[in-house]
Amino acid sequence: MNVTASKLYDYFQCPHRVWRDIYGPQEEKSHETNPFVELLWEKGVLREKMVVKSLGRLLDLCFGDNEERFRKALEAMKTGSPLIYHGYICWENLAGEPDLLRKNDDGTYFPIDIKSGRGMEGVDEAEGEVGKPKKHYAAQLALYAEILIQLGFASKHIGEIFDIDSKEVIYDLDLPMGVKNKQSWWQMYQDVKNETALLVENKRKNDPALRGVCKLCPWYGSCKKWCVDREDLSTEFSLGRSKRDTLQQDLNISTVGELGRIDIPSLLEQKAKDKEFLSGLAASSLGTLKKRAQVLHSTKRPIVYSPISFPQKPYELYFDIEDDPTQGFVYLHGVYERFQGKARFLPFVAKNNTPEAEKQAWKEFWQYIHSLPKDGYSSYYYSKHERTTYRRMQQQYPDVASVEEVEQFFDPTHAVDLYYDCILKNTDWPLYSYSLKEIAQYLGFNWRDKTPSGALSIQWFNEYLEDKDPAKLHRIIEYNEDDCKATMVIKDYLTQPIKE
């Protein structure tokens, strides 16, 4: 069994999936493709075709079995083909299929992958932040580079990402990963490759862990049952695999119930003597983990730790957007307005995926905001996505809203991020997730759609673009309205007096 680029990607998403895909209980694996994952794949294929078409002449090695394609790739590199598309390359237990192999002036080759995301993460053009390489991109390019070096067609640890902005981003894999982290990207790849090889060969087995990203995985139901049945530490909200493994190793505990009974003062005494003990877990983190464990396992009811005060304004706006990250496109701005005991929903919709339609919908949203009394409204939203997206849109459409207008709209004196400002800072819940849907449903709110999800909304919008079926647009708007209502339900709950 080979270590491949896709297995390295899986390792970064979830180290357990590498093992479970091969040796796990296959009858528990869902064979229904997640619609959002399918959409991402389709968009990636279309993106790749567009890029390849723009490159002109190249040698296409997409067809045939791997043995035949490997032979043709070797022949092509030996004869100096300038650009090779989907050449299959392998060496010992490593195998890969870089989107492109480009010939250098000295006759060597370097790998290029075409991606539907940005070539760097942490890019902030407004702040001048150039970002840094993405780990999974770096590891995949490193795999190709190592194979090419072993085959005698490369000499450098280097590759390139052709990203969503059509930028050719060079990955120098010998550079350190960060200012503080002096490990090189190449060394990181070697560590991940070796760990992946052990899992692929069944020489090492790891356990499932419950995380937010799991919902897109075909093993989600299987792994969630495994974790819940065992009261695994990772079922606690935001605990995750890394902290779970540290707690298991250093404290020899494996359940949420045990975590709720830890003696923090004695652990801090031991931690003061041994810096490696509970590495990465400070006193405040241990306190949070213990409280959440008690709420999840013992108390089994929500806790609001101190009264929360909200802005007192005549108009209350419960606000949510729908956007397609595969296109970088916002297609709906929804506002559920409450004023003097009456409520109404206002959707501002882009009915085509054109810049003009996106701009017009956003313009209509701002016209509505400007129609409200100045300082006469408060707005509520769930997480930072809306604010981040509006800052990006301001750069894209500066004639619609100024920087000052966007910042004023999100001013914390009248705008409340319920997730970060209230839920995370001041509450705990007997839930595995603190998402909008999990909490609102716990409080008794139900979406009208039987399968509500942001991922499905994106799918519905893309289908609507194809067939213009008004029922699909209605479904999108109704789903967004329910998201806004759910935000209101949570805010109203947090307004209630604290129950002892």
N, C-alpha and C positions, 0 to 999 in steps of 0.2 A: 504494500500500500504506500503510495507516494505522498509526500508533502507538496501541496499545490498552493497556488495563490489564493484560491477560494477557501482552502482550509485555514490559511493564515488569517484571512478576513474573518472567518467564523471564530477563530481563537480570540480575536480582539473584541468581537461582539459578545461571545460567551465561551470560555475555555471548555466548558462541559460539552457543548454541542459537538465539538470535534470527536470526542469519544462516543457520544450517544448516537450520532448519525450512523456509526459503523456497528457498534456493539449493543446499543440500547434496545428496549422492547419495541420492535418495529410495529406491532399491532396497536401501540398507543400513539403513534405518530399520525398527525392529521395529514390527509392527502388533498385537502382543499387549499388551493393557493390563496394566500391573503391578497385581497384585491389591491391594496396599496403597494405591496411588494411587487405584484404583477405589473402595476402601473409604473413603478420605478424601473423595472426591467425593460418594459416597452419604451419608456422615454430614453433609457440608456442606449438601447439598440438604435432608435431613431437618431439620437445625438451622434453616435458613432458613425452611422451611415452618412450623415451630413458632413462630418469632418473628413471622412475618407474620400468622399466625392470631391471635396475641395482640394485634395492633395495631388490630383492628377494621376499619372501613371505609377503603378505599384504592382508587386507580385502578390496575387491573392492565393493564399494557401489554406483557405477555410475548409476545403473539401477533402474527403478521404479519411481513412482510419489514422490513428495517431502514429503508427509505425511508418506509414507512407508519408505523412506530413512531416515527420521528423527527418526522414531521409531527404525530402525535397528542401527543407529548411537548411540542412547542412550543405547541400549542393548549391543552393542560392547564395549562401554566405561565402562559400569557397570561390564561386565565380564572380563575387562582388556585386550582387544585386543591390541597387541603392536603397530600396525601400520595400520591406516585406510585411505583408498584412496577415496577421494571425498565424505566424509560424509556430509550430509546436516544437518545444525544446525540452530536453531532459538529460539528467546525469544522476546515476546511482538512484537514490530515493527522492530526488527532486524533479518536479515536472511543472512546466508552465507554458502559457500561451499569451505572450505580450501582444497587445493590439498591434503594435508596430515595432519593427526592428530597422533602425536607420544606420546606414553606413557612415562612418567617420572618414575624414581625409586620409588617415593612416591605415585604412582598411579594416579597422575593428568596428564593432557594432555596439549600439547602446539601445536599451529598451524604452519604449514610450507606451504609456497607458492613457486612453481617452476616458475622461471622467465627466460625470454630470454634476459634479460639485466643484467648489473652488479648490485650486491647487494647494492652498495654505489654509490653516485654521487660525482663528483669532485675528483675522484681517479687519481693521477699522480705518477706512480711508479718511474719515473725518478727523480722527485722532493721529493719523500718520502711522498706524500700527501695520507692519507688513505681514505679521503672522509668522507661523512656523510650520514645518512639514507635518502632515497627518501620519500617525503611526502606521495605519494599515496600508496607506499608499506607499510609505517608505519600505515596509516589509515586503510588499509584493514586488516592487522594483528591485529590491535587494536579492530576492529569490531569482529573478531573471538574470540579474548581473552575475550572480555566483555561477549559474549554469553556463552562461556565455564564457566566463573566465575559465571554467573547467574544460570547456570544449575548445578553448584556444581562440575565441573570437572577441574577447574583451580583455582589458587589463585594469580597468578602473571601477571603483564602487560608485557608479553614477547612473542616473536614469532621468526620465522626464515625464511630467504630467501635462497633458493637453486638457485644460480645464473648461468649465462652463462658460467662462468669459473669453475663450479662445486664446488664453495666455499659455505660452510654453514655459512651464515652471521646472527649473532644473533642481533635482534632488542630489546634492553632494552628500553621500551617505557616510563619509568619513568625518563630517562635522559633528560637534557635540550636540546633544539634544536640547540643551538649554544653558543658561548662564550658570545655574547652580548644578545642574545635572551634566557632568562631564562625559558620561557614557556616550559613545557615538551611535548614530542611527544604525550603522553596520553591526555594532556589538549588540544593540537591542534586537536586531533581526536574528542574530545567531542564537540568542537566548530563547526567543519565541519559536524559532525553527526547531531547536532541540527539544523544547517542551512539547511542541505539536507532534514531532516524530514519535515521542514516547506514547502519546495518546493514540496516535494512528496505529501503532504497533501493539497496542493493548498492554504495554509495559507499565503504564500508569493510568490510574482511574481517578477522576475527581467527581464531586457531587454536584447536583443541580443547585442553583441559587435563584431566588425570585427577585427580578429587577424590572424596571419600567420597560426596557427594550424587549422583554420576553414576549410581549403580546403579538409581535410580528412573526414569531417563530412557530413552526409546525409542531414543536414539542411543548408548547406552552401549557396545554391542559395536563399533559403527562407530568411535567416537572412541577407544576403548581401543586398537583395532588401529592406528589412525593414530599414536597416541602411542608404542606399543610398537615398531612398525616403525621409527620414527625415533629410538628411545632418547631421547624427549623428556624434558626436565628434570622435567616434572610427574609422570613415572612414579616418581620418588623419593618415598618416603613423606613426607607432610606438607609437601612443598615448595609445591605449589599454584600457581595462576595468577599471583598478584601477584609472588611472588618469582621465578617463572620469567621473567616479562616484564622484571623489573629486571635479572636476570642476563644475559638476552639483549641488552638494550639497553646495559648498561654494560660487559660483558665480551665481547660478541660471541661467546658460546658458546650451543650449542643442545642438546647431548647430555649424558647422565649421565657418560659417559666423560671428556668435557672438564672437567666439574665436579670429578671426582676428581683432576684434575691441576693445579688452580689453586694459585698461589703466594700463600698468605695473608699472609705478612709484607709483600710488595711491595704487595698490595692495601690493607693497612692504612695503609701509608705514603701511598698516593694518597688514601685516604679521609680521612686527617688533614688533607690540603691542600684537599680538596674535600668539603664537608659533604653535597652532593647526590649524591655518588658512592656507589652501593650503599646508597641511603637505606633505612633500616629493617632493615639487616643488620649486626649487631654482630659483633665478633670471634668470640664464642662460637657465634653462629649459623652463620657461615662454616665454623667447624671442624666443627660437627655435619653440615652439608650435605656437606662434603668426605668425611667418614668414611662417611656413608651411601651416597654415590655410589660409593665404593671397594668397599663390601660388595656393593652391587647389581650393579655392572658388572665388578669384577675379582676380589675375594675369593670371592664367590658362596657364602658359608657364614655361619651366624649367628656373631655375636661377643658374648660376655659379657665386659664390660670389667673387672669385678672380682667376687670371690666375693660371693654373696648369702646372708645368713643369715636363716633363717626361725624363727618361734617353735617351740619344742620342747614340744609338748603331746600327751597321750595320744590325744585325739580331734582329727581334722582334718575340717573341714566345708568342702565346695566348694559354693558358694552362688550361685544365679541366680534372678531373678524373671522372670515374663512379665506384661506389662501392656499395656493398650490406651490409647494416648495420646488417641485420639478420644473416649474416655469418662472419662479420668482414673481408670482402674480397674485394680487389680492382681488377676489371676485365678489366679496360681500362684506359690508360693514353693517352690523346689526345693533340697534339700540332699542331696549325695552324701557320706555319712559314712564315714570310714575309721578303724578302731580295731583295734589289735593284729593287723594283717594281714587283717582282714575288712572288707568294704564292703557298704553297703546304701544304697538311695535312698529318700528320704522326700519325697513331694509333698504340699503343703498347698494344696488347690484350692477356689476359689469356683466352684460349679457354676451359679450364677445371677449376673446383673449387678446385684445389689442391694447397698446398703450393708451389710445384715445378713450377706449371704454373704461379702462382702469382709472384713468385720470378723471373722467366725468363722474364716475361713482364716488370717488374721493371728494371731488368738488361739491357734489350734492350733500355729502356728509357734513362738510364744513359750512355750507350754507345753512344747514339745519342748526349746527352749533352756534353760529353767529345770530340766529333768530331768537335764541334764548336770552333771558335777562343776564347782563354781565354780572358775574359773581352770584348768579342765582341758581346754579346747578352743581351737583356733585356727581362724579362718575365712579363706577365700580367695574373692575375687570379681574380676570383670574390669571395671574402670572405675567412675566415681563414681555411676552411675545408681541402684544399689541404695541407697546411703547417702542420696542426695537424696530418693528416693522414700519411704524409711522415715521421714525427718524430716517429710515432708508427711503421711504416714499417722499419725504420732504426734499431729499437730495435729488430725487428723480423728477419731482414736479414742484420746483421751488415757487412757481407762480400760483400754485393752489394754496399753499400754506407756508408761512415763514417759519424759521427755526424757533423764533420766540412764541409763535402761536402753538406749535407742537409742544414745546416745553411747558407752556402755560396750561395746556389741556391736561398734562400729566402732573401738574404741580401737586405735591402731597397734601396741601392745605384743603384741597377739594377733590382729589383723585385718589382712590384707594385700590391698591393691588391686594385683593383679599387673600391670595395665596401667600405671597411673601411677607406682607405687612401684618397679617392676622393669623392665618392658619399655621404657618411655620413657626412664627415667633411666640404665639400665645395659646396654642391649643394642642391637644393630642386626641386621637380617635382610635377606636377598636377596629381598625381597618388595615389591610395590607398596603393600601395606596391612599394618598391624600389628594387624588385627582378630583376635578370638578364633578365628574360623573359618580365616582364612588361616594363622595360625601353627600351630594344632593340626593342620590338614591337612598342612602342610609337615613336621610331626614324625611323620606317619604315622597320625594318628587320623582315622577316618571316621565320620560321622553315619549312623545307620541309615536315616534318611529320605533319599530321593533328591534332594529340593529343600529343604534345611534353611534356614530364615530366620526371624528374629523377625517380619518383616512377614507371612509366611504363617501363623505361629502365631496372630497376631491375626485373620487371616481365618478360620482353622479355629475359633477360639473363637466368633466371631460366627456362624458356621454352626452350631456346636453349640448356641448359644442358641436358634436357630430350630428345629432338628430333634431335639435331644437324642440324637444318634447317638453311642453309646459309643465307636465306632471313632475318631471325631474327637477325643474327649477323650483316648483312649489315645495318639493321635498327638501331641497337645500335650505330654502328660506324658513320652513317650519322647524327644521333641525336647529338652525341658528337661533331662532326665537326661543326655543326650549333651552338652549345653552344660556341665553341671557336671563331667562326666568330662573334657571337653576342658580345662577350667580345671585339673584335676588333672594332666593330661598336661603342660601347660606348666610348672606348678610343679615337677613331678618333673624335667623337663629342666633347669630353672634350678638345681636342687639338685646336679646333677652337677659334678664337678671341671672347671675351665676347661681346654679343650683348646688347646694351642699351635698 
